[in-house]
């Protein structure tokens, strides 16, 4: 799986603070067997975020794009809006699962507005901006990423997914 990590943070983009969540997400992806082909830091600007997502999906042809940051309630938190602009369809079950599991850790999880969607054959996932939240959210989705990528590639997702029952034969 080819993956990209996009950290959304004005302060990290301006060099006023280090990107701490992007490297954590990169490490988690690599440990899960993904090839992280690009990491970048962008400002909290919906046009810049959208442009990065489009390029990574359409030109770089990533299977997975993870964003970290910009999912809260502050006026500059616009990652979900930028993602909504570029996806073809949403995948609300993944976002709901992330929030449901995150609520077990903190009631603040209900303030996260992260979404998940598909652009072409790329799954785009919005994660919060803290390393702790990135680890928790990744643990929720790690087991379905390979299956999702196979579905998006229009491959037989059941060939390697032993834990998933194939559909009933006619």
N, C-alpha and C positions, 0 to 999 in steps of 0.2 A: 504494500500500500504506500502510495506517495502522499505525504502530508505536508502542510504548511502551518505555521503558527504566526498569528498576527496579534501583537500586543497593542492595545488601544489605550494611550495615556498621553495627555499633553505634557506632563512633567517628565516622563521618560523620554519622549520624543525630543524635548528641549534640553535633555541632558541634566535636568535638575534632580533626578533621582534615578537609580538603576532600575532596569527591567528585572523584576524578581519572579514574576509569574511565568513569563515566556520560557525561560530556561527550564523551569520545573516541568512545564507541559512538554517541551521538547524531549526531555529525559524520559518522561512517562511514555511518550509515543515510541521512542527508540527501544525502550525496554519491552514494549508490546510487539516489536518487530516491524514497525513502520519506518520507512525512509523519509526523514524530514528533509525536504528538498529546499525549503526556504523558511527563514524567520525574519520578521521585520517588526519595527515599531512605528506606529502612525499616530498622529494627533487625534483628539476627539472631534473629528470633523466628518460628518456623514458622507460628504462627497469623496473625501480621501479614503475613507473606510470602504465605501462601495467600489471605488476604482481598484483598490487592492484586491478585493474579493473577486471581482470580475476577471482581473488579470490572472490571478492564481487558479481560478477555475477554467477559464477559456484558453489561456495561452500556456500556462505552466502545466495544466491538466492534472492538478492534484485530485486524488480520490477524496481526501479529507482536508478541510480547512478548519482550524480551531482559532477562535478569537478569545482573548482574555482581556477583560476590562470593559468599561463603558456600559454595563448592564443595569446600573442602579437608577436612582431617582434624581440625581443632580442634573442641573440644566445641560451640562456638557455630555451626559451619558446618552449617546445616540447609536450605539452599536446595533441594538435590535432594529431600529428604524432603517439604518443603512443596509442591514442584512435583508430586511423585508423588501427593500427596493430591488434587490438583485436575484432573489430566489424565484424558482418556477413553482415550487410547492412547499408547503410547510410540513414538518414532521413533529406535530405537537406531543406525541407520546414520549419522545425522548426528553423534551424540555419538561414535561410534567413529571417524569420519573426523576430527573435531576432535582427538581424543586422538592418533590416528596421525600427523597432520601436526605436532602440537605436540611429539611425542616427537623429531622431527627437530631441534627447537630446544633442548629441555632434557629430561633424564631425569625431572625433577620432574613432567612432564605426566602420568605414570602415577598420580600422587597425586590428580589432579582427578577429582571424582565427578559432574561436571555431566551432566545428562540433557536430553533434548529430547522434547517430547510435544505432543499436540494436545488442546485443550479446545474443543469445538464446532467453530468454523471458525477457531480461533486457534492458531498455532504458537508454542510457548513454548520458548525456548532458554536454557540456563544457561551462562554464561561465567565464567571466573575473574575475580578482582578487580583485576588489574593492567592498566594501559593497554597494555603490550607484549603481554600475552596476549590482550586484547580485539582488538587489531589483527590478530594472527596467527589467532585463531579466526574473526573476521569474514571474512578472506580465504578461509578454507576454505568457508564457507557462502554467500557472496554470490551465486555463480552459480546456486544452486538456489532462492533465496527466492521469486522471481517464479513459478516453476513450482509450488512448494509451495502458494503462496497460490491460484493458479488451481485446483489440485486441490481444496483445501479449500472453495473457492467453488463447486465442481462445474462449473467452466467447462472449455472445451477447452484443456488446457494446451499442446497442440501448435500452437495458432494462432500463437503468437509465439515459440515455442521451436524455432528452426531447428536447433539443435545436437542436439536429441533426435529420434530416429527414432520415427515413429508406429507403433502396433501394426500387425501384419500384418492385411490385410483377409481376411475369410473366403473 
